[in-house]
Amino acid sequence: MVVPMISLAMIVRNEAKHLAACLNNVRHLVGEIIIVDTGSTDETIGIARQYTDKIYSFPWENDFSAARNYAIEQCTGDWILSLDADERLDSSRGTLQQLIARYPEREAFFLPIYCQASAKESSADTCIVLRLFRNLPCYRFRGKIHEQIPWPNQEAVMLAPFPLIHHAASGSKERNRKRHRNLLLLQQELTKQPEQLHYRYYISLEWLAWNHFDRALPGLRQVYGSLTETNITFRASAARHIIYCLRMTGKLAEALAQTLQAAAEYPSYADIYFEGGLTLEQMQEYEAACRWFQAALDSGPPAPVFVHAVGTESFLASYHLGYCREKMQDFSAALATYRQALTQNPSFYYPLYPLCSLLLRRYPPAEMLSLLHSGGYLARPEWARALAEFFFAAGEAEAAVLCSQKAGEDAAGKLPVYLLYSGRALDVVAMYNRLSPASSGAPLPAEYTLACLLCQNWDEARQAALALWRSPACRSTAWVLLCLLDFYTGQTQYLYPEPAREPEIIASLLSILEHCLRCSAVLPSAGGLTQLSHNCILALTERTRTGPAALAAYWDDRRNRCEGKLAEQTGLPKELWSS
């Protein structure tokens, strides 16, 4: 049996950051690599030469199809795979060759693609793209932007079950640059071809990405109202985005009406049920919201023709279902649903926070920590880090220390902060002393100086604070530390800071004060935290110009938070606690 050769066709421009990873991922899956450069000024071409000698230049004319088709014309393989530099193939379920061999009668395949919103977000969309096709003249891209390949024979094209394309998230600066470029090109094409509603759809998505909901909505409405079911991908996705825009602009009744219509048209589209649940949740109709989130869970992953937000049929729906059940005071059901969300996607650890808040109402911290440990919640480092943050925010600094240690954190993480406010200042000093900072020349962080203050090691505190002062970016922090040292030692060396620096200094003092008050309330003898908080107050009121007003606002906010928490825990109106 002759094994068909696959050619990889790529267009690139300034992709030095991504190109090597992409080619390392796919080089053993293809027989030929074609790279067409459209004007790189970085190391892209040099990196490409490490993988292929078939590198071509093509002048950039704001036309993606022209560049891609030029790359296709250089291919000599039986099949062509089109990828971008920021994409990877997940072949864990099967390779390209296995796909072609399994379906020899096919000419082209839609491949599923997973697009992450950003490197810091857990949100992602899935859809399908025609990226693998026979080297035939009929398979060419069309459209200057958001280019697509039309297929002359629908029977020859199928949706592939594998492999999956992973589209890597870009940084915010790069995303914004591409959005500006895309908007310009899309608007130019729409002017030339106003009947092509997919251009209007993509323009709306660009505005949506910038949270310009009012600009996105008209185009989405036009797409939804004008397209038929033959364009189900665009039409159903437009319905989902319309609901989102209406919800984000506070038009909740209209959003709910749109949800009811879309759910009737697309009863297997989990994203619609999820948006309906979010709308009702925002309306504080928690019981009704639960039914919609449950419908999203029951519907399961939608058919591949739908653009799908990953998790709306599983962990995201479970998370919001837990929230609504908690609001309905059904705490046992809320706990079970939060656990379900964590099971469905262990990387989505946000349910840990409300889950722990509910557990903290039932169990003392030590017992709760034991339950979390026996339940395996501390076995995953990202969960342990999240739990450490939760416990610290709750004032349980010692529990935060244990979770942080389980996560494998050291001086480079948040462990020193947790140790400091749990009353273990000596451990903080010892930790940083083991690092031998003198060899690196880098100043020690503020936690070290604060630990020296709590240990009454004035000389070492002063030297560490002055080392921070020598770094221009750290001078506000250094001023805070030196000012606190003044109050510990009864000196008056540091009076008022520069006015431009004062807001940052006040924020830093209030942060230290908040940590002290929160943790000393749970552990009153926590290593001199009471004295440290007292000195922060003195620094705010006696050594800054606007500190007294900021401190008064802080006390008001703290009182409001306490009253709100009491009202939430008791079910009694907040006014009762403030009267």
WOVEN-V358075 format. One record per backbone hydrogen bond with DSSP energy under -0.5 kcal/mol. CO is the residue of the C=O (numbers start at 1). NH is the residue of the N-H. If there is no record, write none. Layout:
BEGIN
CO;NH + CO;NH
END
This chain:
BEGIN
2;4 + 5;78 + 5;79 + 6;31 + 6;32 + 7;9 + 7;81 + 8;10 + 8;34 + 9;83 + 10;36 + 12;38 + 15;18 + 15;19 + 18;22 + 19;23 + 20;24 + 21;25 + 22;26 + 23;27 + 26;29 + 26;30 + 32;8 + 32;34 + 33;35 + 34;10 + 34;36 + 35;37 + 35;56 + 36;12 + 37;58 + 43;47 + 44;48 + 45;49 + 46;50 + 47;50 + 48;51 + 48;52 + 53;55 + 54;35 + 56;37 + 63;67 + 64;68 + 65;69 + 66;70 + 67;71 + 68;72 + 69;73 + 70;74 + 71;74 + 72;75 + 78;135 + 79;7 + 80;82 + 80;133 + 81;9 + 81;83 + 84;87 + 86;168 + 88;90 + 88;166 + 89;91 + 90;163 + 90;164 + 91;94 + 95;99 + 96;100 + 97;101 + 98;102 + 99;103 + 101;104 + 103;106 + 107;134 + 108;158 + 109;111 + 109;131 + 109;132 + 110;160 + 111;129 + 112;165 + 113;115 + 113;127 + 114;116 + 114;167 + 115;125 + 118;121 + 123;117 + 124;310 + 125;115 + 126;308 + 127;113 + 129;111 + 129;131 + 131;82 + 132;109 + 133;80 + 134;136 + 136;139 + 138;140 + 140;150 + 142;148 + 143;65 + 144;64 + 148;142 + 148;150 + 150;152 + 152;154 + 153;156 + 154;157 + 156;107 + 156;108 + 158;110 + 158;160 + 164;90 + 164;166 + 165;114 + 165;167 + 166;88 + 166;168 + 167;116 + 171;175 + 172;176 + 173;177 + 174;178 + 175;179 + 176;180 + 177;181 + 178;182 + 179;183 + 180;184 + 181;185 + 182;186 + 183;187 + 184;188 + 185;189 + 186;190 + 187;191 + 188;192 + 189;193 + 193;196 + 195;197 + 196;199 + 196;200 + 197;201 + 198;202 + 199;203 + 200;204 + 201;205 + 202;206 + 203;207 + 204;208 + 205;209 + 206;210 + 207;210 + 207;212 + 208;211 + 211;213 + 212;216 + 213;217 + 214;218 + 215;219 + 216;220 + 217;221 + 218;222 + 219;223 + 220;224 + 221;225 + 222;226 + 223;227 + 228;231 + 229;232 + 231;235 + 232;236 + 233;237 + 234;238 + 235;239 + 236;240 + 237;241 + 238;242 + 239;243 + 240;244 + 241;245 + 242;246 + 243;247 + 244;248 + 245;249 + 246;251 + 247;250 + 250;252 + 251;255 + 252;256 + 253;257 + 254;258 + 255;259 + 256;260 + 257;261 + 258;262 + 259;263 + 260;264 + 261;265 + 262;266 + 266;269 + 268;270 + 269;272 + 269;273 + 270;274 + 271;275 + 272;276 + 273;277 + 274;278 + 275;279 + 276;280 + 277;281 + 278;282 + 279;283 + 280;285 + 281;284 + 284;286 + 285;289 + 286;290 + 287;291 + 288;292 + 289;293 + 290;294 + 291;295 + 292;296 + 293;297 + 294;298 + 295;299 + 296;300 + 303;306 + 306;308 + 308;126 + 308;310 + 309;312 + 311;314 + 311;316 + 311;317 + 314;318 + 315;319 + 316;320 + 317;321 + 318;322 + 319;323 + 320;324 + 321;325 + 322;326 + 323;327 + 324;328 + 325;330 + 326;329 + 329;331 + 330;334 + 331;335 + 332;336 + 333;337 + 334;338 + 335;339 + 336;340 + 337;341 + 338;342 + 339;343 + 340;344 + 341;345 + 345;348 + 347;349 + 349;352 + 350;353 + 350;354 + 351;355 + 352;356 + 353;357 + 354;358 + 355;359 + 356;360 + 357;361 + 358;361 + 358;362 + 359;362 + 359;363 + 364;368 + 365;369 + 366;370 + 367;371 + 368;372 + 369;373 + 370;374 + 371;375 + 372;377 + 372;378 + 373;376 + 376;379 + 379;381 + 380;384 + 381;385 + 382;386 + 383;387 + 384;388 + 385;389 + 386;390 + 387;391 + 388;392 + 389;393 + 390;394 + 391;396 + 392;395 + 395;397 + 396;400 + 397;401 + 398;402 + 399;403 + 400;404 + 401;405 + 402;406 + 403;407 + 404;409 + 405;408 + 410;413 + 410;415 + 414;418 + 415;419 + 416;420 + 417;421 + 418;422 + 419;422 + 419;424 + 420;423 + 424;428 + 425;429 + 426;430 + 427;431 + 428;432 + 429;433 + 430;434 + 432;435 + 433;436 + 436;439 + 436;440 + 437;440 + 437;441 + 437;442 + 445;448 + 445;449 + 446;450 + 447;451 + 448;452 + 449;453 + 450;454 + 451;455 + 452;457 + 453;456 + 456;458 + 457;461 + 458;462 + 459;463 + 460;464 + 461;465 + 462;466 + 463;467 + 464;468 + 465;469 + 466;470 + 468;471 + 470;472 + 471;474 + 472;475 + 474;478 + 475;479 + 476;480 + 477;481 + 478;482 + 479;483 + 480;484 + 481;485 + 482;486 + 483;487 + 484;488 + 485;489 + 486;490 + 486;491 + 493;495 + 498;501 + 498;502 + 499;502 + 499;503 + 501;505 + 502;506 + 503;507 + 504;508 + 505;509 + 506;510 + 507;511 + 508;512 + 509;513 + 510;514 + 511;515 + 512;516 + 513;517 + 514;518 + 515;519 + 516;520 + 517;521 + 518;522 + 519;522 + 519;523 + 523;526 + 525;527 + 526;529 + 528;532 + 529;533 + 530;534 + 531;535 + 532;536 + 533;537 + 534;538 + 535;539 + 536;540 + 537;541 + 538;542 + 539;543 + 543;497 + 546;550 + 547;551 + 548;552 + 549;553 + 550;554 + 551;555 + 552;556 + 553;557 + 554;558 + 555;559 + 556;560 + 557;561 + 558;562 + 559;563 + 560;564 + 561;565 + 562;566 + 563;567 + 564;568 + 565;569 + 566;570 + 567;571 + 573;576 + 573;577 + 574;577 + 574;578 + 575;579
END
